[in-house]
Amino acid sequence: MATSTTSRGGLSLAAMLLTATIALYMALVAFGNITDFGTNQQFVRHVLAMDTTFKDEDLMWRAITSTGLQDTAYVLIIVWETVAALVLSYGSWLWARRDRARARQFSSYGLLMVMLLFGAGFIAIGGEWFSMWQSKSWNGLDAATRIFLFSGVVLIVNQLSAPRTETPAT
């Protein structure tokens, strides 16, 4: 059974708009972190220092208290956000040009970058390794989970828009 070009076109439009939404979000996050450097710098410093956690002796050896290392981590996060925004913007532009194969490829790269940052970086490393979940004032797990899940949905939509190849019945 052949898939209709209308349904593929609708999925491509959805992939483009959703990818552009994540690109916009990441661009705004990066822009905010660059223009208001100090706000999230404090967030990263507190999470890495683990100074608002339960201060369990068995976990506190994980804390990074060097402001130089903390700031390096923060700058790397901003660079990652910026590159992800650029890759997603390029993917969105390719969707608009109807270059579906390359659009899917670049959008997938950008979405995976976002999912790695928010999933591995903020949820796994920040949330578990640095026990961010224990902090009442410096806990970004809800926001990270929202973006991780939204990016995952957009990645699925991007992959659903791929042309299906028919296999003969055996």
BAMIVO-844032 format. One record per residue (C-alpha): x, y, z; residue number from 1; residue in one letter. Coordinates in Angstrom, 3 decimals. Layout:
N
SITE       east      north         up   vexkol   lolo
SITE          X          Y          Z      NUM      a
...
! end
This chain:
170
SITE       east      north         up   vexkol   lolo
SITE      0.000      0.000      0.000        1      m
SITE      1.490      3.326     -1.044        2      a
SITE      1.537      6.210      1.367        3      t
SITE     -0.111      9.365      0.207        4      s
SITE      2.022     12.370     -0.532        5      t
SITE     -0.464     14.474      1.414        6      t
SITE      0.176     12.605      4.670        7      s
SITE      3.936     12.751      4.051        8      r
SITE      3.643     16.464      3.293        9      g
SITE      1.731     17.013      6.516       10      g
SITE      4.349     15.145      8.508       11      l
SITE      7.117     17.115      6.816       12      s
SITE      5.358     20.360      7.701       13      l
SITE      4.980     19.185     11.298       14      a
SITE      8.642     18.140     11.393       15      a
SITE      9.711     21.537     10.067       16      m
SITE      7.576     23.558     12.484       17      l
SITE      8.421     21.446     15.529       18      l
SITE     12.124     21.436     14.694       19      t
SITE     11.975     25.211     14.249       20      a
SITE     10.266     25.480     17.649       21      t
SITE     13.096     23.596     19.378       22      i
SITE     15.634     25.655     17.378       23      a
SITE     13.974     28.855     18.602       24      l
SITE     13.902     27.587     22.174       25      y
SITE     17.588     26.637     22.112       26      m
SITE     18.539     29.951     20.491       27      a
SITE     16.657     31.850     23.203       28      l
SITE     18.247     29.742     25.950       29      v
SITE     21.736     30.324     24.540       30      a
SITE     21.030     34.037     24.018       31      f
SITE     19.723     34.362     27.567       32      g
SITE     22.746     32.579     28.994       33      n
SITE     25.085     34.823     27.015       34      i
SITE     23.341     38.137     27.747       35      t
SITE     22.474     37.276     31.375       36      d
SITE     25.529     35.165     32.078       37      f
SITE     25.384     35.434     35.852       38      g
SITE     21.934     33.970     36.503       39      t
SITE     22.490     30.455     35.206       40      n
SITE     26.173     30.673     36.109       41      q
SITE     24.994     30.654     39.733       42      q
SITE     22.712     27.720     38.962       43      f
SITE     25.582     25.669     37.522       44      v
SITE     27.882     26.649     40.370       45      r
SITE     25.375     25.576     43.046       46      h
SITE     24.548     22.286     41.321       47      v
SITE     28.209     21.353     40.852       48      l
SITE     29.173     22.484     44.361       49      a
SITE     26.256     20.471     45.792       50      m
SITE     25.943     23.171     48.451       51      d
SITE     22.146     22.981     48.682       52      t
SITE     21.857     19.179     48.827       53      t
SITE     21.523     16.990     51.913       54      f
SITE     25.347     17.066     52.203       55      k
SITE     25.584     13.315     52.689       56      d
SITE     29.233     12.458     53.399       57      e
SITE     29.036      9.512     51.019       58      d
SITE     28.141     11.845     48.122       59      l
SITE     29.931     15.115     48.802       60      m
SITE     33.216     13.891     47.326       61      w
SITE     31.505     14.377     43.948       62      r
SITE     31.179     18.139     44.456       63      a
SITE     33.153     20.451     42.199       64      i
SITE     33.961     23.594     44.158       65      t
SITE     36.489     25.167     41.805       66      s
SITE     34.798     28.211     40.246       67      t
SITE     37.134     27.851     37.262       68      g
SITE     35.880     24.325     36.550       69      l
SITE     32.288     25.353     37.232       70      q
SITE     32.531     28.275     34.812       71      d
SITE     34.232     26.099     32.195       72      t
SITE     31.322     23.649     32.425       73      a
SITE     28.869     26.536     32.043       74      y
SITE     30.638     27.957     28.983       75      v
SITE     30.690     24.479     27.404       76      l
SITE     26.943     24.194     28.029       77      i
SITE     26.366     27.541     26.298       78      i
SITE     28.524     26.490     23.324       79      v
SITE     26.591     23.195     23.069       80      w
SITE     23.251     25.076     23.207       81      e
SITE     24.407     27.496     20.510       82      t
SITE     25.620     24.759     18.172       83      v
SITE     22.389     22.788     18.716       84      a
SITE     20.343     25.895     17.869       85      a
SITE     22.352     26.416     14.676       86      l
SITE     22.069     22.772     13.605       87      v
SITE     18.305     22.780     14.280       88      l
SITE     17.881     26.069     12.418       89      s
SITE     19.698     24.591      9.443       90      y
SITE     17.512     21.485      9.651       91      g
SITE     14.400     23.690      9.703       92      s
SITE     15.671     25.601      6.680       93      w
SITE     16.250     22.306      4.844       94      l
SITE     12.681     21.225      5.697       95      w
SITE     11.419     24.504      4.213       96      a
SITE     13.429     23.812      1.047       97      r
SITE     11.904     20.316      0.904       98      r
SITE     15.296     18.662      1.111       99      d
SITE     13.729     16.018      3.336      100      r
SITE     16.595     13.547      3.640      101      a
SITE     19.136     16.164      4.716      102      r
SITE     16.533     17.976      6.813      103      a
SITE     15.802     14.780      8.706      104      r
SITE     19.524     14.130      9.135      105      q
SITE     20.427     17.578     10.484      106      f
SITE     17.259     17.854     12.557      107      s
SITE     18.042     14.477     14.111      108      s
SITE     21.585     15.589     14.935      109      y
SITE     20.324     18.779     16.570      110      g
SITE     17.549     17.017     18.469      111      l
SITE     19.977     14.404     19.735      112      l
SITE     22.271     17.208     20.889      113      m
SITE     19.381     18.697     22.873      114      v
SITE     18.422     15.316     24.292      115      m
SITE     22.016     14.598     25.307      116      l
SITE     22.337     17.979     27.014      117      l
SITE     19.067     17.744     28.907      118      f
SITE     18.993     13.962     29.388      119      g
SITE     22.609     13.015     30.020      120      a
SITE     23.770     16.441     31.185      121      g
SITE     21.007     17.830     33.338      122      f
SITE     18.889     14.802     34.299      123      i
SITE     21.577     12.121     34.697      124      a
SITE     24.713     14.052     35.646      125      i
SITE     23.154     17.086     37.323      126      g
SITE     20.164     15.296     38.789      127      g
SITE     21.778     12.080     39.948      128      e
SITE     25.556     12.463     40.056      129      w
SITE     25.420     15.921     41.652      130      f
SITE     22.140     15.132     43.492      131      s
SITE     20.314     18.157     42.088      132      m
SITE     17.051     16.424     43.013      133      w
SITE     17.868     17.101     46.670      134      q
SITE     17.953     20.879     46.239      135      s
SITE     14.848     22.944     46.840      136      k
SITE     16.336     26.087     45.309      137      s
SITE     18.596     24.809     42.478      138      w
SITE     16.620     21.926     40.967      139      n
SITE     16.122     22.058     37.206      140      g
SITE     14.895     18.500     36.710      141      l
SITE     11.313     19.404     35.769      142      d
SITE     12.417     21.844     33.084      143      a
SITE     15.059     19.432     31.779      144      a
SITE     12.532     16.606     31.615      145      t
SITE     10.057     18.765     29.667      146      r
SITE     12.640     19.693     27.037      147      i
SITE     13.999     16.149     26.852      148      f
SITE     10.519     14.731     26.236      149      l
SITE      9.496     17.469     23.789      150      f
SITE     12.693     16.938     21.800      151      s
SITE     12.035     13.200     21.775      152      g
SITE      8.552     13.730     20.361      153      v
SITE      9.970     16.021     17.668      154      v
SITE     12.616     13.407     16.840      155      l
SITE      9.871     10.809     16.399      156      i
SITE      7.895     13.144     14.105      157      v
SITE     11.078     13.733     12.097      158      n
SITE     11.566      9.991     11.679      159      q
SITE      7.895      9.334     10.869      160      l
SITE      8.190     11.688      7.919      161      s
SITE     10.742      9.362      6.285      162      a
SITE      9.558      7.650      3.128      163      p
SITE      8.463      4.112      3.755      164      r
SITE      9.883      1.391      1.657      165      t
SITE      7.570     -1.420      0.849      166      e
SITE      8.731     -4.946      1.343      167      t
SITE      7.116     -7.679     -0.692      168      p
SITE      4.904    -10.065      1.230      169      a
SITE      6.491    -13.431      1.776      170      t
! end
